[in-house]
């Protein structure tokens, strides 16, 4: 995402989710755009492996509120929508290119 924006001269702002944790309404909006809270969980993350979540039944919303490091990143938000870990095609759609 950083390279995509840099190559195209698109200004962007990076936000560290550990420093600025999204609120409930913001998480709801991101989850809605992604297709649900379960789509936000990064099953490849160290936090997921550390908690052995692959063997658990859990509420994704609850887990994300408790531990934001489980969230897939980057989250890209523009006037055209929100995408989580977007492909180049999704980025082009979001930036109106």
Secondary structure, 3 states (H helix, E strand, C coil): CHHHHHHHCCCCCCCCCCCCCCCHHHHHHHHHHHCCHHHHECCCCHHHHHCCHHHCCCCHHHHHHHCHHHECCCEEEECCEEEECCCHHHHHHHCCC
